[in-house]
Amino acid sequence: MSKEAKSRTEKESFFPERLFGGEHYKTTISDGKDKVEGRGRTSEEAEKLAGKKWDSKKS
């Protein structure tokens, strides 16, 4: 990830997940021009997926 890019991870909560349990996290990486998102059951999984998407987009 470049120095200009910013990463943010947050917990997502959709109505079905609140009913049946479970949490999801979303990580967004953006440099102001490009943006990718990764979602996972843990914050680490979301960050890893977003990082892979970012790397493939930037290569």
PDB file of N, CA, C and O in Angstrom:
ATOM      1  N   MET A   1       0.863  -1.174   0.000  1.00  0.00           N
ATOM      2  CA  MET A   1       0.000   0.000   0.000  1.00  0.00           C
ATOM      3  C   MET A   1       0.904   1.230   0.000  1.00  0.00           C
ATOM      4  O   MET A   1       1.882   1.293   0.745  1.00  0.00           O
ATOM      5  N   SER A   2       0.568   2.199  -0.837  1.00  0.00           N
ATOM      6  CA  SER A   2       1.385   3.404  -0.930  1.00  0.00           C
ATOM      7  C   SER A   2       1.152   4.310   0.267  1.00  0.00           C
ATOM      8  O   SER A   2       0.197   4.131   1.022  1.00  0.00           O
ATOM      9  N   LYS A   3       2.040   5.287   0.430  1.00  0.00           N
ATOM     10  CA  LYS A   3       1.936   6.200   1.572  1.00  0.00           C
ATOM     11  C   LYS A   3       0.700   7.086   1.477  1.00  0.00           C
ATOM     12  O   LYS A   3       0.178   7.524   2.503  1.00  0.00           O
ATOM     13  N   GLU A   4       0.215   7.361   0.243  1.00  0.00           N
ATOM     14  CA  GLU A   4      -0.942   8.227   0.088  1.00  0.00           C
ATOM     15  C   GLU A   4      -2.249   7.515   0.393  1.00  0.00           C
ATOM     16  O   GLU A   4      -3.258   8.160   0.681  1.00  0.00           O
ATOM     17  N   ALA A   5      -2.237   6.189   0.331  1.00  0.00           N
ATOM     18  CA  ALA A   5      -3.465   5.409   0.525  1.00  0.00           C
ATOM     19  C   ALA A   5      -3.843   5.354   2.002  1.00  0.00           C
ATOM     20  O   ALA A   5      -2.983   5.290   2.880  1.00  0.00           O
ATOM     21  N   LYS A   6      -5.125   5.379   2.246  1.00  0.00           N
ATOM     22  CA  LYS A   6      -5.668   5.299   3.606  1.00  0.00           C
ATOM     23  C   LYS A   6      -6.479   4.015   3.726  1.00  0.00           C
ATOM     24  O   LYS A   6      -7.153   3.603   2.781  1.00  0.00           O
ATOM     25  N   SER A   7      -6.407   3.392   4.888  1.00  0.00           N
ATOM     26  CA  SER A   7      -7.147   2.166   5.150  1.00  0.00           C
ATOM     27  C   SER A   7      -8.034   2.367   6.369  1.00  0.00           C
ATOM     28  O   SER A   7      -7.630   2.979   7.357  1.00  0.00           O
ATOM     29  N   ARG A   8      -9.265   1.835   6.279  1.00  0.00           N
ATOM     30  CA  ARG A   8     -10.196   1.946   7.401  1.00  0.00           C
ATOM     31  C   ARG A   8     -10.983   0.650   7.531  1.00  0.00           C
ATOM     32  O   ARG A   8     -11.521   0.141   6.548  1.00  0.00           O
ATOM     33  N   THR A   9     -11.047   0.120   8.744  1.00  0.00           N
ATOM     34  CA  THR A   9     -11.806  -1.095   9.008  1.00  0.00           C
ATOM     35  C   THR A   9     -12.921  -0.767   9.984  1.00  0.00           C
ATOM     36  O   THR A   9     -12.713  -0.094  10.994  1.00  0.00           O
ATOM     37  N   GLU A  10     -14.122  -1.262   9.657  1.00  0.00           N
ATOM     38  CA  GLU A  10     -15.265  -1.009  10.520  1.00  0.00           C
ATOM     39  C   GLU A  10     -16.138  -2.253  10.603  1.00  0.00           C
ATOM     40  O   GLU A  10     -16.125  -3.094   9.704  1.00  0.00           O
ATOM     41  N   LYS A  11     -16.882  -2.361  11.671  1.00  0.00           N
ATOM     42  CA  LYS A  11     -17.802  -3.477  11.854  1.00  0.00           C
ATOM     43  C   LYS A  11     -19.088  -3.166  11.107  1.00  0.00           C
ATOM     44  O   LYS A  11     -19.648  -2.077  11.230  1.00  0.00           O
ATOM     45  N   GLU A  12     -19.549  -4.150  10.323  1.00  0.00           N
ATOM     46  CA  GLU A  12     -20.812  -4.009   9.607  1.00  0.00           C
ATOM     47  C   GLU A  12     -21.861  -4.848  10.319  1.00  0.00           C
ATOM     48  O   GLU A  12     -21.559  -5.914  10.856  1.00  0.00           O
ATOM     49  N   SER A  13     -23.058  -4.373  10.318  1.00  0.00           N
ATOM     50  CA  SER A  13     -24.139  -5.119  10.935  1.00  0.00           C
ATOM     51  C   SER A  13     -25.391  -4.971  10.083  1.00  0.00           C
ATOM     52  O   SER A  13     -25.986  -3.896  10.017  1.00  0.00           O
ATOM     53  N   PHE A  14     -25.780  -6.046   9.439  1.00  0.00           N
ATOM     54  CA  PHE A  14     -26.993  -6.064   8.641  1.00  0.00           C
ATOM     55  C   PHE A  14     -28.092  -6.754   9.430  1.00  0.00           C
ATOM     56  O   PHE A  14     -27.812  -7.555  10.322  1.00  0.00           O
ATOM     57  N   PHE A  15     -29.314  -6.454   9.113  1.00  0.00           N
ATOM     58  CA  PHE A  15     -30.451  -6.979   9.854  1.00  0.00           C
ATOM     59  C   PHE A  15     -30.430  -8.512   9.989  1.00  0.00           C
ATOM     60  O   PHE A  15     -30.603  -9.003  11.105  1.00  0.00           O
ATOM     61  N   PRO A  16     -30.228  -9.291   8.916  1.00  0.00           N
ATOM     62  CA  PRO A  16     -30.213 -10.754   9.086  1.00  0.00           C
ATOM     63  C   PRO A  16     -29.116 -11.234  10.040  1.00  0.00           C
ATOM     64  O   PRO A  16     -29.321 -12.187  10.792  1.00  0.00           O
ATOM     65  N   GLU A  17     -27.960 -10.583  10.010  1.00  0.00           N
ATOM     66  CA  GLU A  17     -26.873 -10.978  10.905  1.00  0.00           C
ATOM     67  C   GLU A  17     -27.235 -10.687  12.352  1.00  0.00           C
ATOM     68  O   GLU A  17     -26.861 -11.440  13.251  1.00  0.00           O
ATOM     69  N   ARG A  18     -27.956  -9.603  12.580  1.00  0.00           N
ATOM     70  CA  ARG A  18     -28.385  -9.303  13.945  1.00  0.00           C
ATOM     71  C   ARG A  18     -29.380 -10.345  14.438  1.00  0.00           C
ATOM     72  O   ARG A  18     -29.381 -10.694  15.619  1.00  0.00           O
ATOM     73  N   LEU A  19     -30.225 -10.842  13.543  1.00  0.00           N
ATOM     74  CA  LEU A  19     -31.205 -11.858  13.925  1.00  0.00           C
ATOM     75  C   LEU A  19     -30.550 -13.207  14.205  1.00  0.00           C
ATOM     76  O   LEU A  19     -30.874 -13.864  15.195  1.00  0.00           O
ATOM     77  N   PHE A  20     -29.639 -13.616  13.343  1.00  0.00           N
ATOM     78  CA  PHE A  20     -29.056 -14.950  13.416  1.00  0.00           C
ATOM     79  C   PHE A  20     -27.664 -14.981  14.031  1.00  0.00           C
ATOM     80  O   PHE A  20     -27.056 -16.046  14.134  1.00  0.00           O
ATOM     81  N   GLY A  21     -27.169 -13.854  14.430  1.00  0.00           N
ATOM     82  CA  GLY A  21     -25.831 -13.790  15.021  1.00  0.00           C
ATOM     83  C   GLY A  21     -24.771 -13.640  13.950  1.00  0.00           C
ATOM     84  O   GLY A  21     -25.032 -13.821  12.760  1.00  0.00           O
ATOM     85  N   GLY A  22     -23.605 -13.315  14.382  1.00  0.00           N
ATOM     86  CA  GLY A  22     -22.502 -13.151  13.434  1.00  0.00           C
ATOM     87  C   GLY A  22     -22.209 -11.687  13.189  1.00  0.00           C
ATOM     88  O   GLY A  22     -23.093 -10.834  13.269  1.00  0.00           O
ATOM     89  N   GLU A  23     -20.990 -11.421  12.897  1.00  0.00           N
ATOM     90  CA  GLU A  23     -20.550 -10.064  12.617  1.00  0.00           C
ATOM     91  C   GLU A  23     -19.683 -10.097  11.380  1.00  0.00           C
ATOM     92  O   GLU A  23     -19.060 -11.114  11.073  1.00  0.00           O
ATOM     93  N   HIS A  24     -19.644  -9.008  10.685  1.00  0.00           N
ATOM     94  CA  HIS A  24     -18.768  -8.862   9.537  1.00  0.00           C
ATOM     95  C   HIS A  24     -18.017  -7.549   9.660  1.00  0.00           C
ATOM     96  O   HIS A  24     -18.492  -6.588  10.264  1.00  0.00           O
ATOM     97  N   TYR A  25     -16.844  -7.538   9.075  1.00  0.00           N
ATOM     98  CA  TYR A  25     -16.020  -6.338   9.047  1.00  0.00           C
ATOM     99  C   TYR A  25     -15.767  -5.948   7.606  1.00  0.00           C
ATOM    100  O   TYR A  25     -15.690  -6.799   6.719  1.00  0.00           O
ATOM    101  N   LYS A  26     -15.639  -4.656   7.386  1.00  0.00           N
ATOM    102  CA  LYS A  26     -15.349  -4.131   6.059  1.00  0.00           C
ATOM    103  C   LYS A  26     -14.122  -3.243   6.163  1.00  0.00           C
ATOM    104  O   LYS A  26     -14.061  -2.347   7.005  1.00  0.00           O
ATOM    105  N   THR A  27     -13.139  -3.499   5.294  1.00  0.00           N
ATOM    106  CA  THR A  27     -11.962  -2.647   5.200  1.00  0.00           C
ATOM    107  C   THR A  27     -11.997  -1.940   3.859  1.00  0.00           C
ATOM    108  O   THR A  27     -12.196  -2.568   2.819  1.00  0.00           O
ATOM    109  N   THR A  28     -11.804  -0.637   3.889  1.00  0.00           N
ATOM    110  CA  THR A  28     -11.759   0.175   2.677  1.00  0.00           C
ATOM    111  C   THR A  28     -10.360   0.765   2.550  1.00  0.00           C
ATOM    112  O   THR A  28      -9.827   1.337   3.501  1.00  0.00           O
ATOM    113  N   ILE A  29      -9.775   0.620   1.370  1.00  0.00           N
ATOM    114  CA  ILE A  29      -8.487   1.238   1.073  1.00  0.00           C
ATOM    115  C   ILE A  29      -8.718   2.197  -0.091  1.00  0.00           C
ATOM    116  O   ILE A  29      -9.292   1.823  -1.114  1.00  0.00           O
ATOM    117  N   SER A  30      -8.264   3.432   0.079  1.00  0.00           N
ATOM    118  CA  SER A  30      -8.456   4.443  -0.956  1.00  0.00           C
ATOM    119  C   SER A  30      -7.281   5.409  -0.975  1.00  0.00           C
ATOM    120  O   SER A  30      -6.697   5.727   0.061  1.00  0.00           O
ATOM    121  N   ASP A  31      -6.952   5.866  -2.169  1.00  0.00           N
ATOM    122  CA  ASP A  31      -5.922   6.895  -2.293  1.00  0.00           C
ATOM    123  C   ASP A  31      -6.514   8.175  -2.873  1.00  0.00           C
ATOM    124  O   ASP A  31      -5.778   9.049  -3.330  1.00  0.00           O
ATOM    125  N   GLY A  32      -7.848   8.286  -2.855  1.00  0.00           N
ATOM    126  CA  GLY A  32      -8.515   9.451  -3.403  1.00  0.00           C
ATOM    127  C   GLY A  32      -8.914   9.256  -4.846  1.00  0.00           C
ATOM    128  O   GLY A  32      -9.843   9.904  -5.328  1.00  0.00           O
ATOM    129  N   LYS A  33      -8.226   8.374  -5.541  1.00  0.00           N
ATOM    130  CA  LYS A  33      -8.520   8.094  -6.940  1.00  0.00           C
ATOM    131  C   LYS A  33      -9.135   6.701  -7.083  1.00  0.00           C
ATOM    132  O   LYS A  33     -10.170   6.535  -7.728  1.00  0.00           O
ATOM    133  N   ASP A  34      -8.498   5.718  -6.484  1.00  0.00           N
ATOM    134  CA  ASP A  34      -8.964   4.336  -6.531  1.00  0.00           C
ATOM    135  C   ASP A  34      -9.453   3.909  -5.151  1.00  0.00           C
ATOM    136  O   ASP A  34      -9.019   4.437  -4.127  1.00  0.00           O
ATOM    137  N   LYS A  35     -10.372   2.935  -5.151  1.00  0.00           N
ATOM    138  CA  LYS A  35     -10.942   2.459  -3.889  1.00  0.00           C
ATOM    139  C   LYS A  35     -11.239   0.972  -4.012  1.00  0.00           C
ATOM    140  O   LYS A  35     -11.766   0.525  -5.031  1.00  0.00           O
ATOM    141  N   VAL A  36     -10.905   0.203  -2.979  1.00  0.00           N
ATOM    142  CA  VAL A  36     -11.266  -1.208  -2.918  1.00  0.00           C
ATOM    143  C   VAL A  36     -11.836  -1.502  -1.535  1.00  0.00           C
ATOM    144  O   VAL A  36     -11.545  -0.801  -0.566  1.00  0.00           O
ATOM    145  N   GLU A  37     -12.657  -2.556  -1.463  1.00  0.00           N
ATOM    146  CA  GLU A  37     -13.235  -2.981  -0.193  1.00  0.00           C
ATOM    147  C   GLU A  37     -13.025  -4.473  -0.022  1.00  0.00           C
ATOM    148  O   GLU A  37     -13.073  -5.234  -0.989  1.00  0.00           O
ATOM    149  N   GLY A  38     -12.794  -4.880   1.200  1.00  0.00           N
ATOM    150  CA  GLY A  38     -12.709  -6.289   1.536  1.00  0.00           C
ATOM    151  C   GLY A  38     -13.595  -6.552   2.733  1.00  0.00           C
ATOM    152  O   GLY A  38     -13.616  -5.775   3.687  1.00  0.00           O
ATOM    153  N   ARG A  39     -14.327  -7.653   2.679  1.00  0.00           N
ATOM    154  CA  ARG A  39     -15.222  -8.009   3.790  1.00  0.00           C
ATOM    155  C   ARG A  39     -14.844  -9.371   4.322  1.00  0.00           C
ATOM    156  O   ARG A  39     -14.467 -10.265   3.564  1.00  0.00           O
ATOM    157  N   GLY A  40     -14.947  -9.527   5.650  1.00  0.00           N
ATOM    158  CA  GLY A  40     -14.641 -10.805   6.264  1.00  0.00           C
ATOM    159  C   GLY A  40     -15.277 -10.930   7.632  1.00  0.00           C
ATOM    160  O   GLY A  40     -15.831  -9.970   8.167  1.00  0.00           O
ATOM    161  N   ARG A  41     -15.190 -12.132   8.194  1.00  0.00           N
ATOM    162  CA  ARG A  41     -15.769 -12.382   9.519  1.00  0.00           C
ATOM    163  C   ARG A  41     -14.920 -11.771  10.636  1.00  0.00           C
ATOM    164  O   ARG A  41     -15.422 -11.522  11.731  1.00  0.00           O
ATOM    165  N   THR A  42     -13.645 -11.532  10.363  1.00  0.00           N
ATOM    166  CA  THR A  42     -12.775 -10.874  11.335  1.00  0.00           C
ATOM    167  C   THR A  42     -12.172  -9.634  10.676  1.00  0.00           C
ATOM    168  O   THR A  42     -12.153  -9.517   9.450  1.00  0.00           O
ATOM    169  N   SER A  43     -11.682  -8.716  11.500  1.00  0.00           N
ATOM    170  CA  SER A  43     -11.060  -7.514  10.930  1.00  0.00           C
ATOM    171  C   SER A  43      -9.799  -7.885  10.152  1.00  0.00           C
ATOM    172  O   SER A  43      -9.492  -7.268   9.131  1.00  0.00           O
ATOM    173  N   GLU A  44      -9.071  -8.888  10.631  1.00  0.00           N
ATOM    174  CA  GLU A  44      -7.850  -9.324   9.945  1.00  0.00           C
ATOM    175  C   GLU A  44      -8.171  -9.898   8.565  1.00  0.00           C
ATOM    176  O   GLU A  44      -7.468  -9.626   7.593  1.00  0.00           O
ATOM    177  N   GLU A  45      -9.235 -10.690   8.490  1.00  0.00           N
ATOM    178  CA  GLU A  45      -9.635 -11.274   7.210  1.00  0.00           C
ATOM    179  C   GLU A  45     -10.044 -10.175   6.233  1.00  0.00           C
ATOM    180  O   GLU A  45      -9.674 -10.226   5.060  1.00  0.00           O
ATOM    181  N   ALA A  46     -10.797  -9.191   6.696  1.00  0.00           N
ATOM    182  CA  ALA A  46     -11.222  -8.084   5.843  1.00  0.00           C
ATOM    183  C   ALA A  46     -10.020  -7.284   5.349  1.00  0.00           C
ATOM    184  O   ALA A  46      -9.965  -6.897   4.182  1.00  0.00           O
ATOM    185  N   GLU A  47      -9.058  -7.036   6.238  1.00  0.00           N
ATOM    186  CA  GLU A  47      -7.859  -6.290   5.853  1.00  0.00           C
ATOM    187  C   GLU A  47      -7.036  -7.063   4.833  1.00  0.00           C
ATOM    188  O   GLU A  47      -6.512  -6.481   3.884  1.00  0.00           O
ATOM    189  N   LYS A  48      -6.923  -8.362   5.024  1.00  0.00           N
ATOM    190  CA  LYS A  48      -6.146  -9.200   4.105  1.00  0.00           C
ATOM    191  C   LYS A  48      -6.776  -9.199   2.707  1.00  0.00           C
ATOM    192  O   LYS A  48      -6.074  -9.048   1.707  1.00  0.00           O
ATOM    193  N   LEU A  49      -8.093  -9.368   2.644  1.00  0.00           N
ATOM    194  CA  LEU A  49      -8.778  -9.374   1.354  1.00  0.00           C
ATOM    195  C   LEU A  49      -8.670  -8.024   0.648  1.00  0.00           C
ATOM    196  O   LEU A  49      -8.433  -7.968  -0.559  1.00  0.00           O
ATOM    197  N   ALA A  50      -8.844  -6.944   1.397  1.00  0.00           N
ATOM    198  CA  ALA A  50      -8.722  -5.613   0.800  1.00  0.00           C
ATOM    199  C   ALA A  50      -7.298  -5.379   0.304  1.00  0.00           C
ATOM    200  O   ALA A  50      -7.098  -4.808  -0.768  1.00  0.00           O
ATOM    201  N   GLY A  51      -6.311  -5.818   1.079  1.00  0.00           N
ATOM    202  CA  GLY A  51      -4.914  -5.665   0.667  1.00  0.00           C
ATOM    203  C   GLY A  51      -4.610  -6.404  -0.617  1.00  0.00           C
ATOM    204  O   GLY A  51      -3.897  -5.888  -1.477  1.00  0.00           O
ATOM    205  N   LYS A  52      -5.148  -7.619  -0.760  1.00  0.00           N
ATOM    206  CA  LYS A  52      -4.939  -8.391  -1.989  1.00  0.00           C
ATOM    207  C   LYS A  52      -5.575  -7.687  -3.184  1.00  0.00           C
ATOM    208  O   LYS A  52      -4.979  -7.611  -4.259  1.00  0.00           O
ATOM    209  N   LYS A  53      -6.793  -7.172  -2.987  1.00  0.00           N
ATOM    210  CA  LYS A  53      -7.461  -6.452  -4.069  1.00  0.00           C
ATOM    211  C   LYS A  53      -6.683  -5.201  -4.452  1.00  0.00           C
ATOM    212  O   LYS A  53      -6.549  -4.882  -5.634  1.00  0.00           O
ATOM    213  N   TRP A  54      -6.168  -4.488  -3.442  1.00  0.00           N
ATOM    214  CA  TRP A  54      -5.414  -3.267  -3.681  1.00  0.00           C
ATOM    215  C   TRP A  54      -4.137  -3.571  -4.469  1.00  0.00           C
ATOM    216  O   TRP A  54      -3.813  -2.888  -5.441  1.00  0.00           O
ATOM    217  N   ASP A  55      -3.425  -4.604  -4.033  1.00  0.00           N
ATOM    218  CA  ASP A  55      -2.181  -4.976  -4.717  1.00  0.00           C
ATOM    219  C   ASP A  55      -2.427  -5.376  -6.162  1.00  0.00           C
ATOM    220  O   ASP A  55      -1.656  -5.000  -7.045  1.00  0.00           O
ATOM    221  N   SER A  56      -3.499  -6.140  -6.421  1.00  0.00           N
ATOM    222  CA  SER A  56      -3.766  -6.568  -7.795  1.00  0.00           C
ATOM    223  C   SER A  56      -4.216  -5.392  -8.645  1.00  0.00           C
ATOM    224  O   SER A  56      -3.928  -5.353  -9.842  1.00  0.00           O
ATOM    225  N   LYS A  57      -4.911  -4.441  -8.055  1.00  0.00           N
ATOM    226  CA  LYS A  57      -5.359  -3.265  -8.801  1.00  0.00           C
ATOM    227  C   LYS A  57      -4.182  -2.353  -9.163  1.00  0.00           C
ATOM    228  O   LYS A  57      -4.153  -1.753 -10.238  1.00  0.00           O
ATOM    229  N   LYS A  58      -3.222  -2.263  -8.256  1.00  0.00           N
ATOM    230  CA  LYS A  58      -2.101  -1.354  -8.452  1.00  0.00           C
ATOM    231  C   LYS A  58      -0.936  -1.976  -9.216  1.00  0.00           C
ATOM    232  O   LYS A  58       0.025  -1.278  -9.540  1.00  0.00           O
ATOM    233  N   SER A  59      -1.001  -3.284  -9.513  1.00  0.00           N
ATOM    234  CA  SER A  59       0.119  -3.896 -10.238  1.00  0.00           C
ATOM    235  C   SER A  59      -0.151  -4.002 -11.716  1.00  0.00           C
ATOM    236  O   SER A  59       0.693  -4.495 -12.464  1.00  0.00           O
TER     237      SER A  59
END
